[in-house]
Amino acid sequence: MPKTMQQHNFSRDRKVKVLATLGPSSGSPEMIEKMHAAGVDAFRMNMSHGEHEAHAGNVQSIRALERKVGRPITILADLQGPKLRIGSFADGPVELKTGESFTLDSNRKKGDARRVHLPHKEILETLAAGQILLLDDGKIRLQVTKADGQSVETKILTGGALSDRKGVNLPDTVIPVSALTEKDKRDLTFALEQEVDWIALSFVQRPEDVAEARRLIGGKAALLAKIEKPAAIERLDEILELSDAVMVARGDLGVELRPEHVPPLQKQIVSKARKLGRPVVVATQMLESMIKSPTPTRAEVSDVATAIYDGADAIMLSAESAVGDWPVESAQMMDRIAARVEADPAYVDRVHFTETLPEETTADALSAASYNIARTIETSAIVCFTSSGSTARRMARERPSVPLLVLTPNRKTARRVGLLWGAHAVVTKDVEDFEEMIAKAKRMALRHKMGEAGSLLIVCAGVPFGTPGSTNLLHVVRLTGDELEVR
């Protein structure tokens, strides 16, 4: 281990992870440290806002904090994706009246109450009669009556005030645009230069979007696909196969879909991700009222609790921590809700409502066996040695009742598992033989307060040591309490 990072005995009293967005309210070294102490495990940089210089400063602050606390801290860079917007109006905001007609066209002339410029040729060429357009985050609802590739005539289903540059959503249309704009590609290059751990891809409509991003990332970071469009739901299985993790982006889903459709979809996405062993983040408006209030509503607390009961790997703060008045209190509230839910005796049954059947591999069989051993006999932790993190992901998928201590020689791996349910990663030198493996497992479990004299540990690894994806060994050992004397 490099001398710049000294190990500390630090672990959370919960398994679900807290991801917090950085912004004007939280973009200082002091606030980042306070939020981490309050319960934040991973930090999100929203590339839709802020300059590269500010984001680079946040990365430096997080890495400095990482060295100070001696723990790997996860950084996620969230790409903006295409932003579809209408043009502007000649005389300010207009009022669209329900039942009347409104046209969107390729004419660059400023608009009025009858028409407006739509500077997206691909949308004009794709839309057909009967399809729905949403303007201004879904506040205005239009239905296409006629389309010729140059203009789209619509009937106003839900009217209202409309002003310059408001957003356009097409809930029942796959738009022939890449999920990565030129800005996204510049932001991606920057994020990879900063050595962030995760890249979040917005505007995913199809598996090809994920494949393109994965090619550009080139293995330098893990890839999280944001599920925020109905088209992505229709091809969810394929998108999950190509992704390292997914996010239930409920805010955007709630624009393009009716609000009542979002809760069952959240459960569906979480369940499918868990079955495939993909970490899943539930995000958006979780403690929305805490942007201005020091306490959340009871409904918001229940909403966060539901995501935890469903078995989400991580829960996310957005505006609450980025621009809100109470970023530290928001993190503390997430931490307290998670700890209380996981202390519920019913939590274990609820979190295992989703059946995660092992694949026909040795690694999956050993992960399932570790879970069953921990459930059958009293153990204090599962210790897994991993280079790539695949062993940790398989173990976490089982949602074991005991902590998961992940020992890896790869700092990048340790940082990436920061979004993984129950995983406590430690960067340590690789082992060379069985005896060294057992001695290190015991020593690290004691050092990180995951056992005491007399406790049983489950140890999982791959032989030959240091070979990624070779998990083939499971061993149960008893701590004596003398292991810390061995260095």
N, C-alpha and C positions, 0 to 999 in steps of 0.2 A: 504494500500500500504506500502511495506517495506520502512524503512527509507533510505535504500541504493539507492533508485531511486526517485529523485525529478522530478515531472512533469514540463515540459517546453512547451510553446506554439509553437509547431513545426509541420509544415505540408508542403507537397510539393504542388507546383502549377500545378500539373498534376495528372492523374489517373493511367496511365501505370507505372509499376514498373521497376527499373533498377537493374539487377543482375550482379555482377562483380566477376570474378575469381581472387583469391589471388595466388601469386607466388613470385618469386625473386624480381620483380619490386614493389610489393605492400605488402610484408609480414612484415611490421613493424608497431608498434602502431601509429606512426606519419602519415604514408601513409594511413593506414586504416581510420584514422580520417579525413584526407584531402579528401579521396574519398567519404566518407559519406557526408561530407559538400558539395562536388561537385555534389551530386545527387544519390549516390548508396543507395538503400534501403535494399539490401540483398547481402550476400557474399557467394561465392561458393568455397569450398575446393576440389580441384581435387586430389582424392586419387591415381591417376596414378603416381603422382610425389610427392616427399617430404617424410620426415620421420614423424612418429606420434608425435614426440617431437615438430617439427615445427608447425604442425597443431594444437596441443594443445596450443601452444603459441598464435596462431592467434585467437583461441576461447577465450582465456583469454583477448586478446586485444579488441575483439569485445564486450565482456561482460562488460569490464571496460568502453568502450566508451558508451555503452548502459546506464550505470549508470550515466555517465557524462552528456549526453544529455537528459536523462529522457524519452527515447523512446525505445520501443522494436525493436530489430534489428534481422533480419532473417539470419540463417546460414544453408546452404545446403552442405551436404557431397556427392560428386559424386563418386560412386564406379567405378572401372576400368573395370570390366567384363573380359571375356576370351580374350586373345590376341593370335591370330592364326598367326604363323610365320613359314617360311621355315627354313631349316638348313643353314649350311655355305658351302663355296666353297674352294677347295684345293689351288687354285692359285689366289685368289682374285676375283674381279668382273668379270662376264662373259657377253657376248653380245648375246641375243636371237634374232634370225632373223625371221621376219615375213614369214609364210608359212612353216617353218621347224617344227620338232617334239621336244617335251620336256617332260620328265617324272618326276613325283613326286612319291617317294616310301618310304617304311619303312626301307630301308637300311641306317644305321647310318654313312656309309662312306661319306666323304666330297664330294661335288658335282663338276660338270663341266658344260660345255655348253650344255650337253645332258640330264643331270638329277640332282636332288637334293633331299636330305632327307626332308620328311614332317613328323615332329614328332607329328602328330595328327591322331591316329588310327581311331577315329570316322569319320574324313573327308574321309579317304581312303575307309572306309567301306560304306560310304553313296553315294559318287559320282557315276554317271552313264553317259553313252555316251550322248553327246549333251549338257551337262551342262557347265556353264561358270565358270572359275576361274579368279580372278583378283589378281595381285601381285603388291606390292609397291604402295599402294593407288590408284590402278586402272590404273597405267601407262602401265602395261603389261597385255594383255588380252589373255587368253587361252581357248580353247574349248576341252572338253574331247572327245577322240575318242575310248578309251578302258579303262575299269576299272575292276579289279578282287579282290578288297578288300585289296590287298597288295601294289599295284602300280596303278598309273593313268597316262595313256599316253594321251598327248594333242597335238593339233595343235596350233601353235603360230599365233593368229589373229593380235595382235599388239606387236611387239618386242621392244627391248631396253636393256639398261644396267641393270643388276641385281646383287645385292651384298648380303652379309650375313644377315640373320635374318629379311628379309623384310616381311611385313604383307601379309596375305592371306584373301581375301574376296570371299564369295560365294553368289552372288546375287539371284540365283534362287534355293537355297538349304536350307532347314531347317536342321540345324546341331543338332544332338542329344546330346547336352551338356547343362548343367545348366548355367543360366546367372550369377551364383555366384560361383566364384572359392574359393579355400581355402584362398587366399589372401583377396578376397572380404569379406569373413566371419570374418576374423581378423579385417579388416578395419571397418566393420559394428559394431562389438563389441566395438571397440575403439570409433567410432562416437557416439554411443548410450551412452557410459560412459561419453562423453563430453557434452551430452544433446543437440546435434544439433537438429534443428527443422524439417529438411527435409532430406530424403535419396533419391538420384537419382540412379536409377537402369539402368545400361548399358546392351547392348546385348539382349534386350528383343525380343524374337521371337514369343512367344505365351502367353496366359493368365496364364498358369501354372507357368511361370517364375515370374510373379507378385505375384501370390498366395504364392509361396515359400518365396519370400522376405517379404511379409506382415506377414507371420507366424513367421519368425525370428525377425522381428522388434517388434512384440507384442504390437503395439499401442504406443511405446515410441517415435515415430517420424512419420511424414506424409510421404507418399511414392509417388515419382514422377517417372513415367516410361518414359525413353528416347526412342523416336521413331526414330530409325536410321537404321533399316533393313527392306527390302521389305516384309519379312514374317510378321512383325508386322503390316504393312499396311493392309494385308489381313484379320487380326483378330483385327482390330483397335477397333471396338465397344466393344468386350469382354474385351480387355485390358483397355479401358477407364472405364468400369464398375468397375473394380477391383482396379483402381488407384485413388489417391487423386488429382493428377495433371499429366500433360504430358509435354514433351519437344520435340519440332521439332528440332532434331539434324541434321541440314542440311549438315554439313561437311561429316558425315558418310553416310547419304542418298545419297549424291552426288558422293560418290565413287562407291556404288553398283548399282546406277541407273544413267541413262543418265542425264546430268545437266538440260536439258530442262524439265525433269519430276518433278523436285523438287518444282518449284514455285506453280503449281496447287496442289501438295500434301500438301504443307504448308497451303494453303487456306482450303483444305479439313480437315486437322487435326485440325486447329484452329476452324473451323466451328463446327465440331462434338464435340470437347471438350466444346465449349461454350454452345451448346444445352444441354449437360449433366451437365452443371454447374461445370466443372472441370477447374481449372486454367491452362493456357497454356503458356509456355515459348517458344519464338523463339530465336534460338541460332546459333552460329558459323559464323565467318567471317563477322560479321555485319559492323565493321569498321576496316577491316584487314589492310588497308594501314597505320592506325595509330599506328601500331607496331613500325614503324620507322619515320612516318611523323606526325607533330603536327596538321595536318588537314586531313580530309577524302576526298575521291573522291566524286563527285556529285552523282555517281551511288550508292555508299554506303549509302549516306544520303537518297536517294530515297528508297533503300531497307529497311532501318530501318523504314522510314515513312510508307511503305506499310504494315509492320507487325502491326504498331500502328493503321492504318486505318482498318485493318482486325479485330481488337478488341483483340489482344493478351493481356494477363494479364501482362506479363513481357518480356523485351528484355535483351539479355545477352551479356556481354563482356567476351571474352575468353583470347586468347593470348595478346590482346590489353592491358588488365590490369594485366595479370599474368607475362609476360616477356617483354612487350613493353617498349619503351622509354617515353611514354606519358600516363601513367595510369590515372592521374587526369584529363588531357585534354580530354581523351576518355570518362570519366564519364560525364564531363561537356557537351560534344557534344551530348551524348545520352539524357541528361536532356533538352538541348536546342531544339533538334529535336522534342522530345515528347511534350514539351510545345507549340511549334509552330504548330504542327499538331493538337493538341487538341484545339487550338485557331481558327482553320479554321472553318468557319460557316458550311462547308459541312461535317465536321467530324461526327456530330451527326447522319446524315443520313447514312453515310458510315459504321459507327460502328454498326448500327442497320440493316445492310443488311442481316445479319444472323438472322433468326426468332427463338426466344427462347420461345417456347410454354410452359406454366406452366403444371406441372403434376397435377393430381387430388388430391391435398393435400391442407390443410388450409394454410400451410406455403408458398407454391408456389403461391397460390391465393393472399395472402397478399403482397408478394414481387412484383407481377405484379401490384397490386393495388397501391403500393407505387410509382412505376415507373410512372404510369399513373397520379397520383396526382401531382407528381413533374413536369410532362410535362404539366399539365393543369393549375395549379396555381403556382405563384411564391413562391418557397420555398428555404431555404438556405442550408438545409442538411437533410439527412435521418439518424436518430440515431437508431441503433439496439443494443439491449441487447442480449448477447449470451454467453453460457458457452462452447459449443463445436466448435463454428464457423460456424455451418451449416446455421444459419440465414444470416450471412454475405455472405456466398458463394451464397446463393439464391439471395440476393439483388444485389451482384456484377454481377451476370449473366445477369441481366436486363440492365446493363450499364446505370444507371440513369445519368441525366445531372447535378446533384448536388453531393457534397461530401458525402461519406458514413462514418459516425463516429461509430466505433465499440467499444462498452463498454463491457468489460469482466472481471470477477474476476480471470481468468485463464491466467497466464503469458505465458504458452505454446501456448494457443490459440492465444494470441496477437502476438506472434512471428510468428506463422504459417501463419497468414493472411497477413504477409508482402509480399507474392507473389500474393496477390489478388488485382485485378483491383479496383482502387478507394478507397480502404479501409484504413482508418486511425485508428489504434487500440490504445486504452487506457486501461491500467490495473487499475481497480477500484473495490471497494467493491461491492458485489452484493446488490440488493435492495430487500426489503421485502414486499412492498405494492405499490399500484398504485401511490399514492401521492409522495412517495419517488422516484419512477421511473421518473415521469414527472419533478420533481425538479432537479434531477441529470442530466437528458437529457438537460434541459435548461442551467444548470450551465456549463456542459462540452462543449456544443456548443459555449457558449460565451468565455470560457477559451481558447478554441482551434481555435478561430477566424473563426468559421463556422456559424456565425450569429451575429446580432446586434439588438438593440431595434426595435421592430416592425416586425422582421423577423418571418416567419413561419417555424416550424420544423415538420417533419414526424417522429413519434416514433413508433418503432415496437419491440415487446417482446413476451414472453410466460408466461402464467399463468397456474399453480403456478410457481412463480419465482424460478430460480435455477434448473429447470427441463430441461435437454438437449432435443432438438428437439420438444419443445412444443409451437412453435411460433403460437399465435392465437389472437394477439391483435395489433391493429393499431390505432394511435391517432394523430391528428394534433393539435399543440399548437403554441401559439404566444409568442415570447420573449418580456419581458418588459425592460430588461436591468438591473433590480435590482437583478437578480438571483445570481450574483457573491458575493453578500453580505452574502448569506446563505452558511454556511460551513457544 
